[in-house]
Amino acid sequence: MSVLYLALPIALAVASVAVAAFIWSVRDGQLDDLDTPAIRILEEDRHCSQERAQK
């Protein structure tokens, strides 16, 4: 039972930090564009393959 006096505040602190980090990332715009990074990877591959074809 006495472990709860230690574990509960630690769990609440960790959860608070996670919620604060999520709110910060949303306000900072980290979650605005979810599609472009996946497409950007494919465009880089095309660019590299075009450079190889020119050599």
Beta strands, then each sheet from edge to edge (+ up, - down):
end
